[in-house]
Amino acid sequence: PTMEALLVELAHDPARTWRRWSTIVFPGAVLGVGVLAYVRADKPDDVYCDNVDSMLSGIWDDDRRTSLRAAFLATGRPYAEASWNGTEAALEDHSQQWLSAQRTACEQSAAGEVPGSMLALRMNCLEARRRELSTLVAVLQDVDGDSLERTLDATSILQLASSCDDVDALARADSSLGSADQRKLRDELDALNTRALALQKTGKHDESAQSALKALKLAREGGHPWSEADALITLAEDREYQGRLEEAESLQHQAMSAALAAGNQAVIPRVAVGRVWAGIDPGAALEDTERWYQHGLAALERLKGGANRRIQLENGIAVAYMTHDIYDLAEQHIQLALDATANAPEASVLGEDTTWGTLGRLHARQGRLEEAEEAFKKSLEITRVRYGAGHPFMASSLENIGSIRGQMGDYEACRELLTQALELRRITLGDEHPDNAISLVNLANADRHLGDHAQAQEKLEEALSLIHRTQPGTWNESDLLLRLGEVKREQGNFEGAVESYRAAVELVRKLEGPSAFSVARHCACLLYTSPSPRDRQKS
């Protein structure tokens, strides 16, 4: 059986690592406001710099570490300690980078090495990074059993302190803020958008959407297209996860328009990633997917950063090429993703496990089964090292290895690995987590190949019931209805198959519209299954 890899959602706001100061020409009015913002404490620079180490007090200090660790362990998940260790290390690394950048800026100011106008922009940027860290830590403090698995990934939203070295980019963002009220609004919008993104990356999509909607309303009322673009793309990503694909696409285009109007380059790669991954559908036009890929790549080159977005783009276009059986280009882009991982300056770069999983899928489609198994094993080991043994993300790699064993004809080994994956998910996520349906579907595929169609139908019905309880009216439910129809048809239960196919068609019509490619694909199942000439004609 062919098992689809469970691709981990990546996220990172592109950041720039350095820029020559001498190439910048600044508008005087912008710098005047920035300087006033910097000399806020009426303290000499040497005194201010002496207090740098205490500037993260209450945000990231011993008390906060103790409190956050207790919250992680209180989830009761078996991988809580490992998740805490990885998350703590990422937060500590980011905090130390921030303190170092803050200390350097202070020392340069005290020594008169950098003009005050340039320093003002940098110090304001560092203050924004400090608030960003504070917002993320506050979200992590509310960790629960469902969000725990993604806490380490959530640290990737933290922009590098080195992004504050890019003074020309800071000046562009600052140029739209003329008054003190506009700057206050910008800070409020930044907090809302950061909170929305942090919630999204921990899997709390409903709360994330609420925060993004609040930011969107405030940005539009205040005439702030930069923050409007940030809110729109976060909301689009939430809607995509929730299966509201038409709404997600509309929001993506709105985000692109707002980003272009405001010069918010960081939003463009996020839009491009969404559109490229939409292109993995067999009915999507490959030319459109390639065009969005180029848009995203060009924006990342202008930003001089964003390894995580680059990895997302490369994996997305690779899977799109795989969908169209263009395997040589798929392999080229997988290698580009691996290169981006190896060359990334970000400490929190994600996606190497995903990329090896994509390579395994490619080799499997090409019939290179031994190479596919090695790639999936590599993905499993990377996941184990990054997230800790027993983390639910490992289930996906176990299933992929099992799928290869099945394609090699060893269905008993396949079923054993798939059973391990299901047990891991149930232990780590609980019996009612929708991801358990993935394992049940894969086990059903193994049962079908072993000729046990009754067991396959039982597992699919269990998966369908779970998804109906946890994710009703979604693409997952329509896919399960389709699979259930196939198993019924294979057992000669044509009436039952038609009933499942009809339910799938009606659900897809609601999700994607009556003329979508997916509706035609589902109708084709009715065409070849139903004994009724009327059904076949209608299909």
Residue, then its C-alpha position, 0 to 999 in steps of 0.5 A: p500500500t502507498m502511505e502518505a507521509l505526515l508532513v510537519e507544518l513549518a513556520h518561520d518569519p524570514a530574517r536577515t543576518w547582516r547589512r552594510w551600514s554605509t549603503i543606507v540613506f534614511p528619511g530624517a523624519v523617520l529617524g527623529v521619532g526612532v531616536l526619541a523612542y530609544v532614549r526612553a529611560d533618561k539613563p546614560d548608555d553605560v548604566y543602561c548597558d549594565n542592566v542588559d542581563s536583567m532585561l529578560s527578567g520575568i520573560w525568560d529567567d529561572d522562575r519562568r523556566t521552573s513555571l514553564r517546565a511544570a506546565f509541560l510536565a502537568t500535561g501527563r504526556p510521556y514525551a513531556e520531558a523531552s519536549w521541554n528539554g528541546t523547547e528550553a534549549a531553543l528558547e535559551d539559545h534565542s535569549q542568549q542571542w538577543l542579550s548578545a545583540q542588545r549588549t553589542a548595540c549598547e556598547q556601540s552607542a557608548a563608544g559612539e561607533v554607530p550614528g544615533s539614527m541607525l542605533a535607534l532603529r536597531m534598538n527599537c527592533l530589539e525591543a520588538r524581538r523581546r516582546e515577541l519572546s514574551t508573547l511566545v512564552a506566555v502562549l507556551q505557559d498555557v500548554d496542554g496535551d494537544s499542543l505539547e507535541r508542537t511546542l518546539d516547532a513554535t519556537s521557530i516563529l522567533q525572528l533572529a536578533s540579527s534581523c535587527d542588523d538590517v537597517d534598510a529593511l527596518a527603515r522601510a517598515d518604519s517609514s509608514l509610522g509617522s505619529a506616536d499613535q501609529r507606533k502604539l498601534r503598530d506595537e499592539l498589532d504586532a502583539l496580536n499577530t505574534r500571539a496568533l502565529a504562536l497559537q497556530k504553531t502549537g495547533k490551536h487554530d481556532e484561538s489563532a484565527q480569533s487573534a488574527l481576526k482581531a488584528l485584521k479589524l484593528a489594522r483596517e480601522g487604523g489604516h495599517p496595511w503592513s499588519e493587515a497583511d500579517a493578519l491575513i496570511t495567518l488567518a489563511e493558514d488557519r483556514e487551510y488547516q481547518g479545511r476551508l480551502e476556498e476561504a483560505e485561497s481568497l485570504q491568501h490573495q488578499a494578503m498578497s495585495a496588502a503585502l505588496a501595498a505595504g512593502n511587507q516582503a516577509v508575507i510573500p513567501r508565506v502566501a507562496v508556500g500556501r499556493v505551492w502546497a495547494g498545487i499538489d492536488p492532481g487537478a491543480a495547474l502545474e504552471d500556476t504552482e511553478r509561478w508561485y514557487q518563483h514568487g516565493l523564491a524571489a521574495l526570499e532572495r530579497l529578504k536574504g533569509g528564511a531557511n524554513r520557508r525555503i524548505q517548505l517551498e522546495n518540499g511543496i514543489a517537489v511533491a507537486y512534480m511527483t504528483h505529475d510524475i516528473y521525478d527528475l525535477a522532484e529529486q532536484h528540489i528535494q536536494l535543494a531542500l536538504d541544501a537549505t537545511a545544511n546551510a541555514p543560519e537559524a538555530s531553530v531550522l525545521g524540516e530535515d525530517t520532512t525532506w527525508g520523508t519526501l525523498g522516501r516517497l519519491h523513491a517509493r513511487q519510482g520503485r526504489l524500495e530499499e532507498a525509500e526505506e533508508a530515507f524513511k529510517k533517516s527521517l525517523e532518526i532525525t525525528r527521534v533526536r529532535y523531538g525525543a523518543g516516544h514523540p507522536f511525530m515518530a508514528s508517521s515515520l514508522e508508518n512510512i517504513g511499514s508501507i515500504r515493507g508492504q510494497m516489498g510483500d512483507y505484509e506481516a512486518c508492515r502490519e506490525l509497524l503500523t500497529q506500533a504507530l497506532e499504539l504510539r499515537r494512542i499512548t501519546l495523544g489519547d484515544e480521541h485524537p484525530d491523528n489516530a485515524i491515519s494509523l487506522v487507515n494505513l492498517a486497513n490498507a494492510d488488511r486489504h492486501l492480506g485479503d482481510h476485507a472485513q477487518a479493513q472495513e471495521k478499521l475504516e468505520e472506526a476511523l470514520s466515526l473518530i473523524h466524524r466526532t472530532q473533525p466533522g464535515t472536513w476533507n478527512e471525512s470525505d476521504l474516509l467515505l471514499r475509502l470505505g466505499e472502495v472496501k465495500r465494493e471489493q467485497g461485492n457490497f455495491e449498494g453499501a459502496v454507492e451509499s458511501y460514494r454518494a455521501a462523499v460526493e455531497l460532502v465534497r460539493k459543500l467543501e469545494g463547489p459543484s464543479a471542482f475536480s475532486v467532485a468529478r473524481h468522486c463521481a467516477c467512483l459512482l460511475y464504475t460501481s453503481p449497478s443503476p444506469r440512472d446513477r451511471q448517467k448522472s455520474 
